[in-house]
Amino acid sequence: MRGGMMARLLAAASAALLTGAAPAPLDVGVTVHFAQGWPESARATLTASGARTVREGLGWRSVEAKRGVYTFNETTSGAIDRLCAAGHKVVLVTMMRHPLYDGNRTAWTLFARKAFANYLAVVARRYADCLAGIEVGNEVNIRSNITGLAARTRAESYVAILREAYPAIKAAAPQVAVLGGSANSVATGFMIELADAGMLDFVDGVVVHPYRQDASNVDWEIGRMQAALAARGRPVPVWVTEFGKDFAADEDSAAFYARMVTLLSAAGVEQAQWYALIDQASFPTMGLYTAPGVRKPAGDAFAYMGSEVLPRGPALRQGDDHTLFHFRFGSDRQIVWGAPRAIHYAGPAVARDARGRSVPLPTEVSETPVIIEGATTLTFGPAGILADSLWGYGRAPWSYHARRGRAAELTLAPVDWNWGSFISHPTLRPATINQLGMVATGFKNSTELTTRWTAPAGGRIVALACLRRRTDVGDGGLLTIRHNGRDLASLTIPAAGSGADGVQRAVPVTVVAGDRIDFSLGAALDPKGDSFATRFQIGREGVDPPSC
């Protein structure tokens, strides 16, 4: 009987995806920690935020203080009770260990796994009308979050927990989504390992926490992960139950938020939760609000995007220029950022910044996102930047290569592992290229890493390079810019402590279609600690290099 029920549940869960139904608008909520002692005053802040969905925890050991006896009261579950009473939908995160089972290690024996499943079923039944989903485990790609005997076979042990939990939860509350694979970062390799162990048979969605310094390419990373999982079983929704960033300046948070939610929506994500509602001692800049309840720029963006932009429909990218981020939400909202070029409007329009404040209609695109309200058509003039290694990371006309001495050139490709993917080769690790830079650590001074642009057409261009040291150790290196293998310029990257951590260069050159412009980085003498932030661009002649 369980097998028949499982088949029906899986068929229902994947029906919408398999029919090619368009994704729903992105609903963004927040993470809260009332169960961990947040003050009750923060509930007024939560109400003011307008968040519909919240992510909160519920302690297994609190609810089940005695084996098989489940107690729900103010002490054990009051935080969830009040969220539900206030009308919120809750994404409930659960830890997979208990002092009464398997020595407070991750549930591994069948007895402990069934006890955990029984607990989740009781919770699902009690809060059936309130729960949006149950997230089984938290950031389980972190070693400390799967412990004991389960850690010996992490993927298989985690899937064994899901195998017991999924049917128990669905029998108790069929509408509650079971969420698995909770991972810090877009951990494609980790998800592949779980899928190969059978995870996709026991989840309604997978969870990632795409923490990052720059929003760029989060949609590309999620798309790669979705494709990898679909190839191993079936399409599966992606839930982003934590995302956010530490900010040096609060003002930066609104633009970051607007870019992130746009790209998440474009990737088909329908549920996400910002981390967190308020500033905390350990995360003093990540809140939408200060601890006393004062709304911050990120909170402004949360309110504006959540009420006036995201509900109009999923973000649909306009065009395929990787240096222009132009998305449409429904018929009367657009967001634009990217490399400078003129903007033209056909029809009345109003412009707002990421915080929802009225601004003059921009005449030129910039890296600061602007939202255009109104059913207007936007057209754009030619861009000064033709290609950008950040915005076009991992895609043509960029490619990635390495060479050791006089050996044949290696072509590099994305490497998927237990954390975010990067570009490298099995023989080069830990030397890597990622969207923000190159890590020279681990390769000898006879090895070069190359980011290559292949010209899709001919003309006069300028190769633009910016490098900045990301660590306070290392003896530097050498960046060489080449045209079809011929050296055009070299930039010495200073050693740590030299007082000069950044270098930049603009090199004009004439190319024909198929020509190669290489930005090749080699370490100096000792590669230890050599990690560099890099940004390479191809511009029209006269464009200045990016700021280091």
C-alpha positions as CSV (number, residue, x, y, z in Angstrom):
1,M,0.0,0.0,0.0
2,R,2.8,2.4,0.8
3,G,4.4,1.9,-2.6
4,G,1.0,2.7,-4.3
5,M,0.6,5.8,-2.2
6,M,4.1,6.9,-2.9
7,A,3.6,6.6,-6.7
8,R,0.4,8.7,-6.5
9,L,2.1,11.4,-4.4
10,L,5.1,11.7,-6.7
11,A,2.9,11.9,-9.7
12,A,0.9,14.7,-8.2
13,A,3.9,16.5,-7.0
14,S,5.6,16.6,-10.4
15,A,2.5,17.0,-12.6
16,A,2.7,20.8,-12.9
17,L,6.4,20.6,-13.8
18,L,6.0,17.9,-16.3
19,T,3.2,19.7,-18.1
20,G,5.5,22.7,-18.6
21,A,3.3,25.0,-16.6
22,A,4.8,28.5,-16.1
23,P,6.3,29.1,-12.7
24,A,4.3,31.2,-10.2
25,P,5.5,34.6,-9.0
26,L,8.2,34.5,-6.4
27,D,7.0,34.9,-2.8
28,V,9.7,36.2,-0.6
29,G,9.4,35.8,3.2
30,V,11.8,36.1,6.1
31,T,13.7,33.9,8.6
32,V,12.8,34.5,12.3
33,H,14.2,33.0,15.5
34,F,11.4,33.4,18.1
35,A,12.0,29.8,19.1
36,Q,15.6,30.7,19.9
37,G,14.7,33.6,22.2
38,W,13.9,36.6,20.0
39,P,12.0,39.2,21.9
40,E,8.3,39.4,21.5
41,S,8.7,43.0,20.3
42,A,10.0,41.6,17.1
43,R,6.5,40.3,16.3
44,A,5.3,43.8,15.6
45,T,8.2,44.2,13.2
46,L,7.2,41.0,11.5
47,T,3.7,42.3,11.1
48,A,5.0,45.6,9.7
49,S,7.2,43.8,7.2
50,G,4.2,42.3,5.4
51,A,5.9,38.9,5.1
52,R,3.5,36.2,4.4
53,T,5.8,33.2,4.7
54,V,8.3,32.8,7.5
55,R,11.0,30.2,8.3
56,E,11.2,29.1,11.9
57,G,12.5,26.1,13.8
58,L,10.8,23.7,16.2
59,G,12.8,21.5,18.6
60,W,12.3,17.8,18.4
61,R,13.7,17.4,21.9
62,S,11.4,20.0,23.3
63,V,8.2,18.5,21.8
64,E,9.1,14.9,22.5
65,A,10.7,15.1,26.0
66,K,9.7,11.5,26.6
67,R,9.7,8.8,23.9
68,G,6.5,8.7,22.0
69,V,4.9,11.5,24.1
70,Y,4.4,14.8,22.2
71,T,3.7,18.0,24.2
72,F,2.6,21.2,22.5
73,N,2.4,24.2,24.8
74,E,3.7,27.7,25.3
75,T,7.2,26.5,26.2
76,T,7.6,23.8,23.5
77,S,5.7,25.3,20.5
78,G,4.4,28.7,21.4
79,A,6.5,30.4,18.7
80,I,4.9,28.4,16.0
81,D,1.4,28.7,17.5
82,R,1.6,32.5,17.4
83,L,2.9,32.6,13.9
84,C,0.1,30.4,12.7
85,A,-2.5,32.4,14.7
86,A,-1.2,35.6,13.0
87,G,-1.9,34.0,9.6
88,H,1.6,33.3,8.4
89,K,2.6,30.3,6.4
90,V,5.6,28.6,8.0
91,V,8.5,26.8,6.5
92,L,9.5,24.7,9.4
93,V,13.2,23.7,9.7
94,T,13.9,20.6,11.7
95,M,17.1,19.1,13.2
96,M,17.6,15.3,12.8
97,R,18.9,14.4,16.3
98,H,17.6,13.9,19.8
99,P,19.2,12.9,23.1
100,L,16.8,10.0,23.4
101,Y,17.8,8.4,20.1
102,D,21.2,7.4,18.8
103,G,23.1,9.3,21.5
104,N,22.0,12.7,20.2
105,R,23.7,12.0,16.9
106,T,22.0,12.3,13.5
107,A,19.3,9.6,13.4
108,W,20.9,6.5,11.9
109,T,19.2,3.4,13.2
110,L,15.8,2.4,11.8
111,F,14.4,2.9,15.3
112,A,15.6,6.6,15.5
113,R,14.6,7.3,11.9
114,K,11.1,6.1,12.5
115,A,10.9,8.1,15.7
116,F,11.9,11.2,13.8
117,A,9.3,10.4,11.1
118,N,6.6,9.9,13.7
119,Y,7.5,13.3,15.3
120,L,7.3,15.1,11.9
121,A,4.0,13.4,11.2
122,V,2.5,14.6,14.5
123,V,3.8,18.2,13.8
124,A,2.5,18.1,10.2
125,R,-0.9,17.0,11.4
126,R,-1.2,19.6,14.1
127,Y,-0.1,22.5,11.8
128,A,-1.4,21.2,8.5
129,D,-3.2,24.4,7.6
130,C,-0.2,26.6,8.6
131,L,2.8,24.8,7.2
132,A,4.1,25.7,3.7
133,G,6.8,23.0,4.0
134,I,9.0,21.0,6.3
135,E,12.8,21.4,5.7
136,V,14.4,18.2,6.8
137,G,17.7,19.2,8.3
138,N,19.6,22.5,7.9
139,E,22.6,22.9,5.6
140,V,23.4,19.2,5.7
141,N,26.4,19.7,3.4
142,I,28.2,21.1,6.5
143,R,30.0,18.2,8.1
144,S,28.9,19.1,11.6
145,N,25.2,18.8,10.6
146,I,25.4,15.1,9.9
147,T,27.1,13.3,12.8
148,G,27.7,9.9,14.3
149,L,27.4,6.7,12.2
150,A,25.3,8.6,9.7
151,A,28.4,10.6,8.7
152,R,30.1,7.5,7.4
153,T,27.7,7.4,4.4
154,R,26.3,10.9,4.4
155,A,24.1,10.8,1.3
156,E,22.7,7.3,1.9
157,S,22.1,8.1,5.6
158,Y,20.3,11.3,4.8
159,V,18.1,9.7,2.1
160,A,17.3,6.9,4.6
161,I,15.8,9.6,6.9
162,L,13.8,11.0,4.1
163,R,12.6,7.5,3.1
164,E,10.9,7.3,6.5
165,A,9.8,10.9,6.9
166,Y,8.2,11.5,3.5
167,P,5.4,9.0,3.6
168,A,4.7,9.8,7.3
169,I,4.4,13.5,6.6
170,K,2.3,13.1,3.5
171,A,-0.1,10.7,5.2
172,A,-0.6,13.3,8.0
173,A,-0.8,16.4,5.8
174,P,-0.6,15.8,2.0
175,Q,-0.5,19.5,1.2
176,V,2.7,20.1,3.2
177,A,5.8,20.1,1.0
178,V,8.7,17.9,2.1
179,L,11.9,19.7,1.4
180,G,15.2,17.9,1.3
181,G,18.9,18.5,0.5
182,S,19.1,21.7,2.5
183,A,22.5,23.1,1.4
184,N,24.6,26.1,2.1
185,S,25.3,27.5,-1.4
186,V,24.1,26.2,-4.7
187,A,25.8,22.9,-4.0
188,T,25.2,21.0,-7.3
189,G,27.6,18.3,-6.6
190,F,26.1,17.6,-3.2
191,M,22.6,17.5,-4.8
192,I,23.8,15.1,-7.4
193,E,25.2,12.8,-4.7
194,L,21.8,12.9,-2.9
195,A,19.9,12.3,-6.1
196,D,22.0,9.3,-7.0
197,A,21.2,7.9,-3.5
198,G,17.5,8.2,-4.2
199,M,16.5,11.6,-2.7
200,L,14.2,12.6,-5.5
201,D,11.7,9.8,-4.6
202,F,11.2,11.4,-1.2
203,V,11.0,15.2,-1.6
204,D,8.6,17.7,-3.1
205,G,11.4,20.3,-3.4
206,V,15.1,20.8,-2.7
207,V,16.6,23.7,-0.7
208,V,19.6,25.9,-1.3
209,H,21.0,28.9,0.6
210,P,22.8,30.9,-2.1
211,Y,24.8,33.2,0.1
212,R,27.2,35.2,-2.1
213,Q,28.9,38.6,-2.5
214,D,27.4,39.4,-5.8
215,A,24.0,38.3,-7.1
216,S,25.3,37.7,-10.6
217,N,24.9,34.2,-12.0
218,V,22.7,32.8,-9.2
219,D,20.1,32.0,-11.9
220,W,22.8,30.2,-14.0
221,E,23.9,28.2,-11.0
222,I,20.4,27.2,-10.1
223,G,19.6,26.3,-13.7
224,R,22.6,24.0,-13.9
225,M,21.5,22.3,-10.7
226,Q,18.0,21.9,-11.9
227,A,19.2,20.3,-15.1
228,A,21.4,17.9,-13.2
229,L,18.6,16.8,-11.0
230,A,16.1,16.5,-13.9
231,A,18.6,14.3,-15.7
232,R,18.7,12.0,-12.6
233,G,15.0,11.5,-12.1
234,R,12.5,14.3,-12.5
235,P,12.2,18.1,-12.4
236,V,12.0,19.3,-8.8
237,P,11.2,22.8,-7.4
238,V,14.0,24.7,-5.8
239,W,13.2,26.5,-2.5
240,V,15.6,29.2,-1.3
241,T,15.0,29.2,2.5
242,E,17.9,31.5,3.3
243,F,19.6,34.2,1.3
244,G,21.2,37.5,2.3
245,K,24.6,39.2,2.8
246,D,26.7,41.1,5.2
247,F,26.8,44.7,4.0
248,A,29.6,47.3,4.6
249,A,27.0,50.0,3.9
250,D,23.3,49.6,4.6
251,E,22.5,51.5,1.4
252,D,24.0,48.7,-0.7
253,S,21.5,46.2,0.6
254,A,18.5,47.4,-1.5
255,A,20.2,47.0,-4.8
256,F,21.5,43.6,-3.9
257,Y,18.1,42.5,-2.8
258,A,16.4,43.7,-6.0
259,R,19.0,41.9,-8.2
260,M,18.8,38.6,-6.1
261,V,15.0,38.4,-6.2
262,T,14.9,39.1,-9.9
263,L,17.4,36.4,-10.7
264,L,15.8,33.9,-8.3
265,S,12.4,34.5,-10.0
266,A,14.0,34.2,-13.4
267,A,15.4,30.8,-12.4
268,G,11.9,29.6,-11.5
269,V,12.2,29.8,-7.8
270,E,8.7,30.4,-6.2
271,Q,9.5,30.5,-2.5
272,A,12.4,32.3,-0.8
273,Q,13.2,33.6,2.7
274,W,15.5,36.5,3.4
275,Y,17.9,36.0,6.3
276,A,16.8,37.6,8.5
277,L,14.0,39.8,9.7
278,I,16.1,41.8,12.2
279,D,19.8,42.5,12.8
280,Q,21.4,40.0,15.3
281,A,24.6,40.1,17.3
282,S,26.2,37.5,15.1
283,F,24.8,39.1,11.9
284,P,24.7,42.8,12.6
285,T,24.0,44.1,9.1
286,M,21.8,41.4,7.5
287,G,18.4,42.3,8.9
288,L,15.5,44.0,7.0
289,Y,15.1,46.0,10.2
290,T,17.2,47.0,13.1
291,A,16.6,45.0,16.4
292,P,14.5,47.9,17.7
293,G,12.3,47.7,14.6
294,V,13.6,50.6,12.3
295,R,13.2,49.6,8.7
296,K,16.5,49.6,6.7
297,P,17.1,50.0,2.9
298,A,16.8,46.2,2.5
299,G,13.4,46.4,4.3
300,D,12.3,49.1,1.9
301,A,13.2,46.9,-1.1
302,F,11.5,43.9,0.5
303,A,8.3,45.9,0.9
304,Y,8.3,47.6,-2.5
305,M,9.4,44.5,-4.6
306,G,7.0,42.3,-2.6
307,S,4.0,44.5,-3.2
308,E,4.5,46.2,-6.5
309,V,6.8,44.1,-8.6
310,L,7.1,40.4,-7.8
311,P,3.3,39.6,-7.6
312,R,2.9,40.7,-11.3
313,G,4.5,37.5,-12.5
314,P,7.8,35.6,-12.8
315,A,10.8,37.6,-14.0
316,L,11.2,37.1,-17.8
317,R,14.6,38.1,-19.2
318,Q,14.4,40.2,-22.3
319,G,17.2,39.5,-24.9
320,D,20.3,37.4,-24.5
321,D,23.0,40.1,-23.9
322,H,24.9,39.1,-20.8
323,T,25.9,42.7,-20.2
324,L,22.3,43.9,-20.0
325,F,20.0,42.7,-17.2
326,H,16.5,43.6,-18.5
327,F,13.6,41.7,-17.0
328,R,9.8,42.1,-17.3
329,F,7.4,41.3,-14.5
330,G,3.9,41.0,-16.1
331,S,2.8,43.8,-18.4
332,D,3.8,46.9,-16.5
333,R,6.9,46.4,-14.4
334,Q,10.5,46.1,-15.7
335,I,13.9,46.2,-14.0
336,V,17.1,47.2,-15.7
337,W,20.8,47.2,-14.8
338,G,24.1,46.4,-16.5
339,A,26.8,48.0,-18.7
340,P,26.2,51.6,-19.7
341,R,24.1,52.3,-22.8
342,A,21.2,54.6,-23.7
343,I,17.6,53.8,-22.7
344,H,14.7,54.9,-24.9
345,Y,11.0,54.8,-23.8
346,A,7.9,54.3,-26.0
347,G,5.1,55.2,-23.8
348,P,4.6,56.9,-20.3
349,A,6.7,55.5,-17.5
350,V,7.7,56.1,-13.9
351,A,11.1,55.1,-12.5
352,R,11.9,54.0,-9.0
353,D,15.0,52.8,-7.3
354,A,15.3,49.5,-5.5
355,R,13.8,51.0,-2.3
356,G,10.7,52.1,-4.3
357,R,11.5,55.8,-4.2
358,S,10.6,57.9,-7.2
359,V,13.7,58.8,-9.3
360,P,14.0,60.6,-12.7
361,L,13.7,58.4,-15.7
362,P,17.3,57.3,-16.4
363,T,18.7,58.1,-19.9
364,E,21.4,55.5,-19.5
365,V,21.8,52.0,-18.0
366,S,24.0,51.7,-15.0
367,E,25.0,48.9,-12.5
368,T,22.4,50.3,-10.1
369,P,19.0,48.6,-10.8
370,V,16.1,50.8,-11.7
371,I,12.4,49.6,-11.8
372,I,10.3,51.1,-14.6
373,E,6.6,51.2,-13.9
374,G,4.1,51.4,-16.8
375,A,3.3,49.5,-20.0
376,T,6.1,51.1,-21.9
377,T,8.5,49.5,-24.4
378,L,12.2,49.9,-23.7
379,T,14.9,49.9,-26.3
380,F,18.6,50.4,-25.8
381,G,21.5,51.9,-27.6
382,P,24.8,50.1,-28.3
383,A,26.8,49.2,-25.2
384,G,30.3,50.3,-24.5
385,I,31.1,47.0,-22.9
386,L,30.8,44.0,-25.3
387,A,31.6,41.2,-22.8
388,D,32.2,41.0,-19.0
389,S,33.7,38.1,-17.2
390,L,31.5,38.6,-14.1
391,W,28.1,38.9,-15.9
392,G,28.9,36.3,-18.6
393,Y,30.7,33.9,-16.3
394,G,30.6,30.3,-17.5
395,R,29.1,31.1,-20.9
396,A,30.3,31.9,-24.4
397,P,32.0,33.9,-25.7
398,W,34.1,33.3,-22.5
399,S,36.0,30.0,-22.0
400,Y,38.6,28.8,-19.5
401,H,41.9,27.1,-19.9
402,A,45.2,26.3,-18.2
403,R,48.7,25.4,-19.3
404,R,51.6,23.8,-17.3
405,G,54.9,24.7,-18.9
406,R,55.0,23.4,-22.5
407,A,52.2,20.8,-21.9
408,A,49.1,20.9,-24.0
409,E,46.5,23.4,-23.0
410,L,43.8,22.1,-20.7
411,T,40.2,23.2,-21.2
412,L,38.5,23.9,-17.9
413,A,34.8,23.3,-17.1
414,P,32.5,23.7,-14.1
415,V,33.4,21.4,-11.2
416,D,30.5,20.4,-8.9
417,W,31.1,19.5,-5.3
418,N,29.7,19.8,-1.8
419,W,29.6,23.6,-2.1
420,G,29.2,26.1,-4.9
421,S,30.5,25.0,-8.3
422,F,33.7,26.5,-9.8
423,I,35.7,26.3,-13.0
424,S,38.8,24.1,-12.9
425,H,40.2,20.7,-13.9
426,P,40.6,17.6,-11.7
427,T,44.4,17.9,-12.1
428,L,44.5,21.5,-10.9
429,R,42.6,21.6,-7.7
430,P,42.5,23.6,-5.6
431,A,43.4,26.2,-8.3
432,T,40.1,27.6,-9.5
433,I,38.4,30.3,-11.4
434,N,35.1,31.6,-10.1
435,Q,32.8,34.5,-11.0
436,L,34.7,36.9,-8.8
437,G,38.3,35.9,-9.4
438,M,41.1,33.4,-9.6
439,V,42.7,31.3,-6.9
440,A,46.3,30.6,-7.6
441,T,46.8,28.6,-4.4
442,G,48.0,25.1,-5.1
443,F,49.6,25.4,-8.5
444,K,53.3,25.9,-9.3
445,N,54.7,29.0,-11.0
446,S,54.9,27.2,-14.3
447,T,51.1,27.0,-14.5
448,E,48.8,29.7,-16.0
449,L,45.0,30.0,-15.6
450,T,43.4,31.7,-18.6
451,T,40.0,33.4,-19.0
452,R,39.5,33.7,-22.8
453,W,37.2,35.8,-24.9
454,T,36.6,34.6,-28.5
455,A,35.5,37.4,-30.8
456,P,32.1,36.8,-32.4
457,A,32.8,39.5,-34.9
458,G,35.6,41.8,-36.1
459,G,36.4,45.3,-35.1
460,R,38.5,47.6,-33.0
461,I,38.2,46.7,-29.3
462,V,39.9,47.3,-26.0
463,A,40.8,44.5,-23.6
464,L,40.2,45.7,-20.0
465,A,41.6,44.1,-16.9
466,C,41.3,44.7,-13.2
467,L,43.0,42.7,-10.5
468,R,42.9,43.1,-6.7
469,R,44.5,41.0,-4.0
470,R,41.9,39.3,-1.8
471,T,44.3,38.1,0.9
472,D,47.0,39.7,3.0
473,V,49.5,36.9,2.2
474,G,51.2,35.8,-1.0
475,D,54.0,37.0,-3.2
476,G,51.9,38.1,-6.2
477,G,52.0,37.1,-9.8
478,L,51.8,38.1,-13.4
479,L,48.8,38.7,-15.6
480,T,49.5,38.6,-19.3
481,I,47.0,39.8,-21.9
482,R,47.4,38.0,-25.3
483,H,45.9,38.3,-28.8
484,N,46.0,34.9,-30.6
485,G,48.9,33.8,-28.4
486,R,50.9,37.0,-28.9
487,D,51.7,39.0,-25.8
488,L,50.1,42.5,-25.7
489,A,50.7,43.6,-22.1
490,S,51.8,42.3,-18.7
491,L,50.7,43.4,-15.3
492,T,52.7,42.6,-12.2
493,I,50.5,41.8,-9.3
494,P,52.3,43.1,-6.2
495,A,53.2,40.9,-3.2
496,A,51.2,41.3,0.0
497,G,52.4,44.2,2.1
498,S,53.7,46.1,-0.8
499,G,51.1,48.9,-0.4
500,A,49.6,48.3,-3.8
501,D,46.9,45.6,-3.9
502,G,45.2,46.5,-7.2
503,V,46.3,46.9,-10.9
504,Q,44.3,47.7,-14.0
505,R,45.0,48.0,-17.7
506,A,43.3,48.9,-21.0
507,V,44.9,47.5,-24.2
508,P,43.4,48.4,-27.6
509,V,43.6,45.8,-30.4
510,T,41.9,45.0,-33.7
511,V,40.2,41.6,-34.0
512,V,38.4,39.5,-36.6
513,A,35.8,36.9,-35.9
514,G,37.3,33.9,-34.1
515,D,40.2,35.8,-32.6
516,R,41.2,35.0,-29.0
517,I,41.9,37.5,-26.3
518,D,43.5,35.7,-23.3
519,F,43.8,37.0,-19.7
520,S,46.4,34.6,-18.3
521,L,47.3,34.6,-14.6
522,G,50.5,32.9,-13.2
523,A,51.7,32.9,-9.7
524,A,55.1,34.4,-8.9
525,L,57.4,32.1,-6.9
526,D,55.3,30.7,-4.1
527,P,51.6,30.2,-4.9
528,K,50.5,29.9,-1.2
529,G,47.8,32.5,-0.4
530,D,47.7,34.0,-3.9
531,S,44.0,34.7,-4.4
532,F,42.9,37.6,-6.7
533,A,39.7,39.4,-7.4
534,T,39.5,39.7,-11.2
535,R,37.2,41.4,-13.7
536,F,37.9,41.2,-17.4
537,Q,35.9,43.1,-20.0
538,I,35.9,43.6,-23.7
539,G,34.9,47.1,-24.6
540,R,34.6,49.5,-27.5
541,E,37.7,51.6,-28.0
542,G,37.9,54.5,-25.5
543,V,36.1,52.6,-22.6
544,D,37.9,52.9,-19.3
545,P,38.8,49.7,-17.3
546,P,36.7,48.7,-14.4
547,S,37.6,50.1,-11.0
548,C,39.8,47.9,-8.8
